[in-house]
Amino acid sequence: MGLFGRHSTAVRRRLPAVLLLVLLPALQATAAVYVYRLPDGTHLITDRRYRDEAHVLVRVIGKAGEAGRYASPRYKSRRHETLARYDALIKEAAARHGVDAALVKAIVHTESYFDPEARSRAGARGLMQLMPKTAARYGVKDITDPAQNIEAGVRHLKYLLKRYPQRLAWAIAAYNAGERAVETYEGIPPYTETRRYVRKVMDFHAYYRTWF
């Protein structure tokens, strides 16, 4: 889960192509739409402004409807096998605890890019990057076991969603930065990494809602 240092730096957390094109209808009302080239040569079309080396700005356009011409020719309209690897476990745990499966998947994608062996500098591990104390709280015996990790992660997410009803972004921020930070700032903490984390999860959530 963790704040900045808790994420595994070796993990890719981006969709493999123009998958965020599903957000185009929502972009129609924005002032600007950005087209970025990702490291694998594909394009990302978004209303977010990124300032890191992984996102090379190709063009800024005024209307989302004009973005289609920049879609990567390499993109195939299919689900990459890596992204679907743990769908069954995610859907089962989400259904069992009454949590949105698309949200769970968005967090798994952001936290570990579906790598059950992912480990952060702060010690968070597994698909949902559980800290040892959180894992113990939910009775996890093997933190790298996908089923146990997802089960505990979903239970913790359910707890946060109940703690912050009608405030999804707060729950996501608490998953990343901890409840104390959210309580201290009465909302999303002013940490660059946490705010970026919330945006990523929200974006992936919008995409994965088309899966389930």
KOLDRENFI-603441 format. One line per field, with one value per residue: residue number from 1; x, y, z of N, C-alpha, C in turn. Coordinates in steps of 0.001 Angstrom, whole numbers. Example, Ala and Ser with C-alpha at 12.3 -4.5 7.8 and 13.67 -1.06 7.14 Angstrom:
# residues 2
pos = (1,2)
n_c1 = (13190,12850)
n_c2 = (-5690,-2250)
n_c3 = (7800,7080)
ca_c1 = (12300,13670)
ca_c2 = (-4500,-1060)
ca_c3 = (7800,7140)
c_c1 = (13200,12900)
c_c2 = (-3300,30)
c_c3 = (7800,7870)
***
This chain:
# residues 212
pos = (1,2,3,4,5,6,7,8,9,10,11,12,13,14,15,16,17,18,19,20,21,22,23,24,25,26,27,28,29,30,31,32,33,34,35,36,37,38,39,40,41,42,43,44,45,46,47,48,49,50,51,52,53,54,55,56,57,58,59,60,61,62,63,64,65,66,67,68,69,70,71,72,73,74,75,76,77,78,79,80,81,82,83,84,85,86,87,88,89,90,91,92,93,94,95,96,97,98,99,100,101,102,103,104,105,106,107,108,109,110,111,112,113,114,115,116,117,118,119,120,121,122,123,124,125,126,127,128,129,130,131,132,133,134,135,136,137,138,139,140,141,142,143,144,145,146,147,148,149,150,151,152,153,154,155,156,157,158,159,160,161,162,163,164,165,166,167,168,169,170,171,172,173,174,175,176,177,178,179,180,181,182,183,184,185,186,187,188,189,190,191,192,193,194,195,196,197,198,199,200,201,202,203,204,205,206,207,208,209,210,211,212)
n_c1 = (842,1429,2999,4569,7499,6685,6011,6903,9669,10371,8222,5883,3237,1436,-1150,-979,-1423,-3588,-5608,-6972,-8675,-11290,-12132,-12695,-15315,-15722,-13744,-14540,-15481,-13285,-10631,-8270,-6680,-4315,-1761,336,3432,4302,6839,6829,6143,3489,460,-903,-3912,-5253,-6700,-4980,-2005,1204,4527,6849,9648,8742,6492,6148,5353,3318,1371,-913,-4308,-7429,-9960,-11501,-12543,-10853,-8788,-8587,-7023,-4487,-4194,-2415,-1052,-166,-1780,-4049,-7392,-7855,-7668,-4854,-3000,-1653,-3056,-5410,-4892,-5484,-8186,-10324,-9869,-9994,-12643,-14100,-13343,-14098,-16872,-17604,-17186,-18617,-17493,-16513,-15368,-13916,-12660,-10977,-9310,-8149,-6593,-4823,-3490,-2265,-700,1021,1228,186,1999,2763,5003,5958,7707,8095,10244,9601,8661,6159,4217,3384,420,-1487,112,558,1317,3260,1954,-670,-1297,-1115,-3184,-5403,-5139,-3312,-1199,699,2059,2657,1041,-1355,-4210,-4584,-3453,-5038,-7531,-7131,-6450,-8807,-10574,-9463,-9774,-12552,-13073,-11993,-13622,-16030,-15358,-14996,-17550,-19208,-17030,-14968,-12401,-11055,-10905,-9266,-6969,-6344,-5691,-3302,-1703,-2366,-4659,-4312,-3048,-5047,-6996,-5666,-5382,-7938,-8975,-7703,-4289,-1728,335,2505,2904,767,-1476,-1065,-1280,-3987,-5236,-4350,-5489,-8210,-8436,-7752,-9795,-12049,-11526,-11437,-14022,-15295,-14749,-16050)
n_c2 = (-1182,1727,4890,6555,5481,2931,1623,-716,-54,-1284,-2028,-1956,236,983,1004,-1107,141,2240,2229,3898,5281,4806,6750,8945,10169,11555,13389,15263,17662,18927,21403,20906,18208,15729,14068,11425,9697,6491,4420,1972,2676,3066,5095,7377,8862,11518,13666,14421,16022,15037,14938,13436,11363,9091,9718,11090,14044,14335,15808,18523,18793,20333,19189,16205,14512,14597,12988,10352,9931,9727,7316,4399,2412,-112,-1074,-3520,-4450,-6039,-7944,-7831,-10642,-10522,-8631,-9916,-12050,-12559,-12317,-14049,-14579,-11992,-11221,-13107,-12572,-9900,-10047,-11599,-9867,-7657,-5548,-3335,-4947,-3871,-1717,-2989,-4316,-2135,-1107,-3243,-3204,-658,-879,-3186,-4080,-6599,-8445,-10972,-11232,-8761,-6225,-3536,-752,-93,-2387,-3405,-5966,-8263,-8715,-6712,-5105,-5354,-4279,-5858,-5703,-5125,-7371,-9341,-8537,-9363,-12055,-13282,-15787,-16394,-13927,-13507,-15175,-15207,-15520,-15212,-12696,-11008,-11438,-10354,-7743,-6855,-7001,-5063,-2830,-2721,-2061,547,1839,1798,3346,5805,6766,7422,8803,8067,8730,9454,7038,5604,7147,6705,4028,4176,6178,5889,5915,7826,9993,10866,11598,13620,15638,15934,14820,14082,13700,16247,15113,14572,12026,10536,11892,11540,8796,8392,9529,7760,5295,5950,6442,3903,2487,3469,2426,-413,-919,-1538,-4126,-5858)
n_c3 = (0,678,1125,-1417,-1089,-599,-2876,-5416,-7340,-9655,-11040,-13690,-14251,-16110,-18606,-21489,-23948,-25806,-23891,-22223,-23771,-23377,-21745,-23218,-23706,-21308,-21496,-23271,-22272,-21272,-21112,-22431,-24149,-23754,-25540,-25125,-25659,-24729,-23097,-24516,-27039,-27597,-27366,-24982,-24193,-22571,-19980,-18109,-16905,-17279,-15984,-16156,-17154,-18444,-19847,-22851,-24259,-27018,-28373,-27827,-27838,-28723,-28786,-27741,-29602,-31735,-31113,-31927,-34221,-33288,-32136,-31264,-33820,-33217,-31297,-30226,-30004,-27494,-24479,-22574,-21518,-19072,-17621,-17087,-15510,-12765,-12535,-11772,-9030,-8044,-8685,-7202,-4492,-4304,-4731,-2548,-434,-1071,-2582,-5174,-7979,-10090,-8906,-7087,-8869,-10126,-8083,-7628,-10087,-9993,-7681,-7948,-10567,-11131,-10116,-8025,-6457,-5938,-4191,-1987,-1042,1523,2578,1889,329,-2343,-4460,-3744,-2311,610,3866,6438,9020,8330,6840,8831,10451,9049,9047,7255,6063,4132,2524,-137,-1522,-3986,-3609,-813,-417,-2013,-816,1786,1076,-151,1987,3642,2042,1939,4581,4648,2789,4130,6269,5125,3855,770,-132,-2119,-3158,-836,527,-1203,-1045,1633,1547,339,1718,4353,7127,9129,7899,6148,7975,9348,7410,6671,4332,1032,1382,997,-540,-3176,-4389,-3320,-4301,-7017,-7060,-6350,-8591,-10606,-9783,-9947,-12691,-13772,-12599,-13925,-16442,-15973,-15243,-17520,-17881,-16133)
ca_c1 = (0,2275,3270,5726,8517,6142,5758,8040,10090,10620,6935,5211,1868,661,-1828,-50,-1682,-4486,-6758,-7734,-9590,-12652,-12457,-12871,-16537,-15557,-12761,-15121,-15703,-12050,-10039,-7176,-6466,-2895,-1379,1696,4023,4826,8107,6693,5786,2057,35,-1876,-4709,-5783,-6799,-3971,-714,2298,5805,7940,10330,8033,5428,6680,4222,3293,544,-2031,-5408,-8538,-11176,-11230,-12956,-9748,-7713,-8520,-5962,-3208,-4209,-1262,-1387,205,-2775,-5059,-8514,-7966,-7190,-3544,-3127,-1166,-4101,-6544,-4375,-6091,-9583,-11215,-9662,-10482,-14107,-14615,-13145,-14904,-18269,-17762,-17169,-19430,-16637,-16451,-14232,-13122,-11831,-9932,-8360,-7427,-5588,-3801,-2714,-1453,227,2019,1099,-159,3170,2578,6272,6372,8108,8488,11349,9078,8293,4855,4465,2288,-431,-2105,1156,196,2358,3159,956,-1997,-1477,-1370,-4518,-6422,-4843,-2554,-70,1687,1712,2826,19,-2347,-5542,-4552,-3145,-6226,-8563,-6834,-6519,-10219,-11164,-8979,-10416,-13939,-13017,-11758,-14816,-17039,-14881,-15180,-18682,-19437,-15778,-14102,-11027,-10458,-10596,-8107,-5827,-6012,-5039,-1934,-955,-2770,-5818,-3890,-2791,-6332,-7658,-4925,-5654,-9377,-9138,-6506,-3097,-1052,1566,2496,2740,-581,-2423,-866,-1811,-5450,-5616,-4120,-6504,-9484,-8384,-7827,-11137,-12954,-11269,-11795,-15478,-15767,-14408,-16895)
ca_c2 = (0,2675,6211,6705,4460,1594,998,-1350,805,-2082,-2482,-1099,396,1642,141,-1359,892,3380,1694,4958,5894,4657,7959,10059,10945,12455,14403,16218,18952,19485,22471,20373,16765,15495,12807,11078,8458,5718,3752,878,3232,3297,6422,7568,10060,11807,15079,14626,16532,14299,15631,12503,10927,7993,10285,12071,14778,14342,16916,18992,19057,21019,18394,14780,13820,14595,12171,9038,9826,9480,5980,3616,1339,-1418,-1488,-4492,-4367,-7289,-7821,-8434,-11759,-10131,-7876,-10785,-13239,-12808,-11876,-14948,-14328,-10639,-11213,-13908,-11847,-8680,-10429,-12109,-8771,-6547,-4458,-3217,-5695,-2974,-917,-3885,-4545,-882,-999,-4251,-2707,465,-1293,-4210,-4508,-8020,-9254,-11435,-11167,-7359,-5798,-2126,-430,-4,-3715,-3860,-7086,-8954,-8067,-5492,-4432,-5320,-4180,-7023,-5518,-5227,-8781,-10070,-8116,-10138,-13477,-13784,-16649,-16244,-12635,-13528,-16034,-14316,-15618,-14625,-11281,-10321,-11526,-9376,-6414,-6518,-6762,-3770,-1820,-2635,-1315,1951,2359,2015,4433,7051,6557,8444,9522,7051,9222,9415,5636,5255,7851,6027,2768,4526,6965,5565,6637,8976,11123,11347,12262,14847,16661,15927,14555,13559,14426,17024,14438,14411,10627,10083,12477,10833,7446,8468,9744,6525,4309,6401,6226,2470,2061,3777,1450,-1780,-1062,-2110,-5559,-6678)
ca_c3 = (0,1181,607,-2272,-949,-444,-4168,-6057,-8434,-10855,-11561,-14656,-13813,-17148,-19552,-22578,-25156,-25707,-23194,-21568,-24732,-22858,-21003,-24143,-23506,-20169,-21846,-24199,-21641,-20740,-21905,-23244,-24138,-23975,-26165,-24709,-26136,-23617,-23421,-25480,-28335,-27697,-26960,-23904,-24428,-21239,-19599,-17065,-17345,-16665,-16133,-15896,-18368,-19102,-20673,-23799,-24820,-28485,-28856,-27020,-28767,-28093,-28728,-27591,-30820,-32692,-30564,-32544,-35232,-32622,-31544,-31697,-34750,-32650,-30309,-30611,-29084,-26754,-23125,-22381,-20588,-17750,-16946,-16752,-14840,-11456,-12574,-11026,-7604,-7746,-8723,-6082,-3233,-4354,-4555,-1187,534,-1545,-3043,-6627,-8519,-10933,-8007,-6584,-9955,-10344,-7023,-7918,-11221,-9551,-6639,-8273,-11956,-11125,-9749,-6646,-5733,-5827,-2841,-1956,-135,2884,3045,1396,-576,-2997,-5461,-3231,-1532,2014,4881,7330,10068,7716,6495,10080,10923,8342,9132,6109,6423,3067,1940,-1593,-2121,-4607,-3013,531,-536,-2528,210,2825,477,-359,3307,4118,1213,2406,5842,4333,2109,5171,7128,4381,2952,-249,-400,-2710,-3268,493,821,-2023,-452,2888,1194,-37,2696,5717,7656,9927,6997,5662,9100,9644,6394,6407,2912,373,1856,-53,-955,-4633,-4757,-2977,-5249,-8286,-6847,-6413,-9994,-11355,-9415,-10496,-14136,-14014,-12187,-15036,-17510,-15609,-15142,-18783,-17879,-15267)
c_c1 = (869,2473,4605,6707,7959,5928,7027,8429,10281,9342,6381,3760,1018,-25,-950,-312,-2666,-5735,-7576,-8593,-11033,-13076,-12747,-14165,-16405,-14592,-13342,-15238,-14419,-11462,-8957,-7098,-5017,-2659,84,2151,4662,6096,7994,6234,4304,1711,-984,-2581,-5475,-5944,-5799,-2680,379,3623,6978,8491,9590,6934,6014,5493,4336,2534,-511,-3126,-6596,-9789,-10836,-11575,-11866,-8640,-7544,-7385,-4605,-3159,-3067,-1676,-1076,-862,-3788,-6172,-8733,-7363,-5857,-3632,-2645,-2272,-5254,-6156,-5101,-7557,-10502,-11102,-10211,-12005,-14706,-14510,-14011,-16375,-18540,-17872,-17942,-18635,-16590,-15189,-13332,-12190,-10682,-8858,-7529,-6320,-4468,-2894,-1748,-369,1354,2085,998,1033,3036,3852,6751,6660,8555,9640,10888,8630,6918,5093,3187,1454,-1020,-1187,749,1430,2176,2090,-460,-2299,-1827,-2764,-5624,-6071,-4094,-1354,1064,1324,1865,1840,-1084,-3711,-5583,-4327,-4364,-7338,-8348,-6940,-7954,-10898,-10728,-9630,-11871,-14016,-12868,-12968,-15931,-16637,-15094,-16321,-18887,-18190,-14738,-12648,-10320,-10045,-9355,-6850,-5385,-5329,-3556,-1136,-1294,-3901,-5410,-3664,-4092,-7064,-6980,-5285,-7130,-9658,-7864,-5296,-2393,295,1485,2215,1327,-1603,-2298,-1459,-3327,-5910,-5456,-5203,-7857,-9547,-8521,-9205,-12135,-12765,-11775,-13294,-16056,-15503,-15441,-18374)
c_c2 = (1219,3963,6209,5548,3063,889,392,-539,43,-2481,-1488,-1000,1072,612,18,-567,2011,2993,2773,5735,5745,5899,9147,10838,11953,13590,15511,17615,19602,20525,21940,18865,16532,14124,12556,9792,7775,4974,2637,1359,3493,4679,6383,8887,10360,13306,15407,15173,15801,15017,14709,11993,9845,8491,11377,12753,14852,15549,17278,19384,19636,20202,16909,14010,13735,13639,10834,8864,9506,8114,5156,2508,-41,-1950,-2456,-4438,-5714,-7083,-8558,-9494,-11409,-9449,-8762,-11960,-13569,-12380,-12742,-14699,-12966,-10610,-11973,-13150,-10597,-8991,-10870,-10980,-7536,-5321,-4485,-3916,-4808,-2110,-1755,-4072,-3296,-711,-2018,-3760,-1607,45,-2198,-4610,-6041,-8938,-9695,-11381,-9724,-6994,-4337,-1918,-408,-1351,-4211,-4939,-7604,-8103,-6747,-4759,-4230,-5143,-5367,-6891,-5654,-6675,-9597,-9764,-8950,-11620,-14080,-14590,-16526,-14999,-12594,-14460,-15145,-14335,-14947,-13112,-10492,-10323,-10457,-7952,-5949,-6216,-5396,-2637,-1633,-1812,182,2588,2633,3182,5789,6894,7740,9270,8520,7495,9202,7989,5191,5899,7164,4702,3032,5150,6642,6449,7893,10200,11724,12111,13607,15976,16740,15761,13972,14358,15147,16431,14198,12972,10131,10643,11842,9424,7445,8653,8471,5493,4689,6177,4741,1931,2307,2780,71,-1989,-1611,-3610,-6405,-6303)
c_c3 = (0,435,-134,-2175,-839,-1781,-4749,-7278,-9727,-11549,-12557,-14260,-14886,-18035,-20784,-23836,-24891,-24954,-22516,-22552,-24290,-22109,-21919,-23949,-22372,-20489,-22717,-23590,-21135,-21674,-22833,-23085,-24539,-24586,-25808,-25389,-24938,-24043,-24447,-26853,-28516,-27153,-25827,-24168,-23151,-21031,-18493,-17660,-16578,-16941,-15795,-17225,-19130,-20039,-21565,-24477,-26342,-28998,-27812,-27998,-28014,-27925,-28660,-28847,-31861,-32284,-31274,-33526,-34617,-31952,-32116,-32651,-34217,-31708,-30909,-29576,-28407,-25370,-22965,-21284,-19179,-16949,-16478,-15860,-13537,-11387,-11714,-9522,-7199,-7693,-7545,-4763,-3189,-4112,-3123,-163,62,-1956,-4568,-7162,-9375,-10079,-7455,-7653,-10235,-9310,-7243,-9043,-10765,-8566,-7141,-9737,-12030,-10867,-8293,-5809,-5534,-4373,-2913,-984,1315,3436,2635,342,-1212,-3932,-4990,-2269,-72,2893,5827,8415,9525,7367,7736,10614,10291,8234,7968,6601,5414,2278,427,-2282,-2692,-3930,-1644,469,-999,-1490,1289,2288,289,974,3860,3330,1635,3692,5575,3655,3115,6069,6468,3376,2011,-557,-920,-2761,-1919,851,53,-1445,835,2623,893,1100,4137,6211,8413,9050,6491,6759,9395,8696,6014,4913,2338,823,708,-448,-2462,-5033,-4453,-3949,-6622,-8205,-6971,-7851,-10811,-11066,-10006,-12006,-14472,-13633,-13303,-16177,-17159,-15378,-16422,-18856,-17175,-15411)
***
